[in-house]
Amino acid sequence: MNRILVLGACGQIGSELTMELRKRYGNNSVVATGHRTKPSEKLHDSGPFEFADILDRESVERVITKHDVDTIYNMAAILSARGEQNPQLAFRVNVLGLYNMLELGREHNLERIMVPSSIAAFGPGTPKVNTPNETLMRPTTMYGVNKVTGELLGNYYFQKYGLDVRGVRYPGIISSGTLPGGGTTDYAVEIYYEALRKKSYTCYLREDTVLPLMYMPDAIEGIIKLAEADVSKLKRHCDYNINSMSLSVGELAASIKKFIPEFVCEYKPNFRQTIADSWPKSLDDSAAREEWGWQPKYSLEAMTKDMLTKLSRKLNKG
Ligand SMILES: NC(=O)c1ccc[n+]([C@@H]2O[C@H](COP(=O)([O-])OP(=O)(O)OC[C@H]3O[C@@H](n4cnc5c(N)ncnc54)[C@H](O)[C@@H]3O)[C@@H](O)[C@H]2O)c1
């Protein structure tokens, strides 16, 4: 029986991942940990909750021992845009924090550590369309540098110590639950909120900026599916490309306009444009499909319909 620890459980992905893991494995088998943010009532009341800082190894070790943890999902991170504003913090959390978790995994003989990477691990010299799993990786953001380092560290711990570290390279994630935490694809969530609230949105990227995006249910299904995959079938560890939709900001705005005809989107690029321009537009995810059955379910239209329905309900309540 797995005892799972989710680090960064109050974040955009961690908050929904925790609830899904609790649904699948039982509420008491999944320990959620937050850093400083107060957890939502749902997260706090549905199972064990602790505070821990991945830069303070002992704070995480106490939780591992107290709850007899054997599996970690490390969702604690500083994302791309925030990372450019504070590269020193990004390095500490994304690299030194991860190193702490890998060391704890080794010392406590943990069964598995799941560590998401990102399309930010690629750089301006990487082929942009159908980006191969194995290609040139020279990222130009601190976050990207940290993500490549994380992939390599995870692979190293697998080879050297037999620690089962696995991860996917997430594209930008769109969700209706917790707000995103300072990434370059935050626009893809904000646009839905503003369309409902104001019928207009000013995007910090150009209209023709194409990026790979994914709806949260697919992102969660993907990481859990990889965690459950038979290790003998896996030829890679921490660097699986996974692809879902590839679309421009204009196409995303147009999909919203189908449901809200008055919606208007304007474009005022800022520093995040340079980051977006250094990332791939779409990914070759054949390794994930072949080795562990990756298969996203949501189309753009299905996602937009679901987002608008869920957010309308949320905004009307609040
Ligand atoms: N959201 C996306 O679009 C996206 C895309 C690609 C990859 N990813 C990756 O997925 C993972 C989760 O991302 P997210 O979007 O949920 O991020 P997020 O910013 O929403 O959440 C990260 C969480 O980490 C916590 N944290 C920060 N410093 C910490 C510390 N020292 N100790 C413990 N916790 C700390 C924060 O409080 C926050 O709740 C990250 O590894 C991220 O790089 C996310």
The ligand as a MOL file (V3000), in Angstrom:
LIG
                    3D

  0  0  0     0  0            999 V3000
M  V30 BEGIN CTAB
M  V30 COUNTS 44 48 0 0 0
M  V30 BEGIN ATOM
M  V30 1 N 1.6140 24.9070 -14.0920 0
M  V30 2 C 2.2270 24.7360 -15.2520 0
M  V30 3 O 1.7890 25.2420 -16.2910 0
M  V30 4 C 3.4820 23.8980 -15.3080 0
M  V30 5 C 4.0820 23.6780 -16.5480 0
M  V30 6 C 5.2430 22.9320 -16.6190 0
M  V30 7 C 5.7710 22.3550 -15.4680 0
M  V30 8 N 5.1770 22.5790 -14.2750 0 CHG=1
M  V30 9 C 5.7980 21.9740 -13.0770 0
M  V30 10 O 4.8210 21.3170 -12.2720 0
M  V30 11 C 5.1650 21.4520 -10.8820 0
M  V30 12 C 4.0130 22.0850 -10.1240 0
M  V30 13 O 3.7650 23.3550 -10.6990 0
M  V30 14 P 2.5470 24.2870 -10.2670 0
M  V30 15 O 2.0610 24.9450 -11.4850 0
M  V30 16 O 1.5920 23.5610 -9.3910 0 CHG=-1
M  V30 17 O 3.3430 25.3880 -9.4200 0
M  V30 18 P 2.7650 26.4500 -8.3510 0
M  V30 19 O 3.6580 27.6290 -8.3840 0
M  V30 20 O 1.3200 26.6620 -8.5370 0
M  V30 21 O 2.9700 25.6490 -6.9910 0
M  V30 22 C 4.2470 25.3930 -6.4770 0
M  V30 23 C 4.1110 25.2670 -4.9800 0
M  V30 24 O 5.4320 25.0960 -4.4410 0
M  V30 25 C 5.4380 25.7100 -3.1690 0
M  V30 26 N 6.8050 26.0100 -2.7530 0
M  V30 27 C 7.6100 27.0260 -3.1410 0
M  V30 28 N 8.7690 26.9920 -2.4720 0
M  V30 29 C 8.7030 25.9320 -1.6190 0
M  V30 30 C 9.5590 25.3830 -0.6570 0
M  V30 31 N 10.7570 25.9310 -0.3930 0
M  V30 32 N 9.1710 24.2900 0.0190 0
M  V30 33 C 7.9550 23.7330 -0.1960 0
M  V30 34 N 7.0780 24.2130 -1.0960 0
M  V30 35 C 7.4540 25.3030 -1.7990 0
M  V30 36 C 4.6070 26.9780 -3.3470 0
M  V30 37 O 4.1040 27.4030 -2.1070 0
M  V30 38 C 3.5110 26.5000 -4.3000 0
M  V30 39 O 2.3380 26.1420 -3.6190 0
M  V30 40 C 6.4650 22.2730 -10.8690 0
M  V30 41 O 7.5730 21.4060 -10.8290 0
M  V30 42 C 6.4420 23.0120 -12.1840 0
M  V30 43 O 7.7320 23.3340 -12.5990 0
M  V30 44 C 4.0500 23.3400 -14.1600 0
M  V30 END ATOM
M  V30 BEGIN BOND
M  V30 1 1 1 2
M  V30 2 2 2 3
M  V30 3 1 2 4
M  V30 4 1 4 5
M  V30 5 2 4 44
M  V30 6 2 5 6
M  V30 7 1 6 7
M  V30 8 2 7 8
M  V30 9 1 8 9
M  V30 10 1 8 44
M  V30 11 1 9 10
M  V30 12 1 9 42
M  V30 13 1 10 11
M  V30 14 1 11 12
M  V30 15 1 11 40
M  V30 16 1 12 13
M  V30 17 1 13 14
M  V30 18 2 14 15
M  V30 19 1 14 16
M  V30 20 1 14 17
M  V30 21 1 17 18
M  V30 22 2 18 19
M  V30 23 1 18 20
M  V30 24 1 18 21
M  V30 25 1 21 22
M  V30 26 1 22 23
M  V30 27 1 23 24
M  V30 28 1 23 38
M  V30 29 1 24 25
M  V30 30 1 25 26
M  V30 31 1 25 36
M  V30 32 1 26 27
M  V30 33 1 26 35
M  V30 34 2 27 28
M  V30 35 1 28 29
M  V30 36 1 29 30
M  V30 37 2 29 35
M  V30 38 1 30 31
M  V30 39 2 30 32
M  V30 40 1 32 33
M  V30 41 2 33 34
M  V30 42 1 34 35
M  V30 43 1 36 37
M  V30 44 1 36 38
M  V30 45 1 38 39
M  V30 46 1 40 41
M  V30 47 1 40 42
M  V30 48 1 42 43
M  V30 END BOND
M  V30 END CTAB
M  END
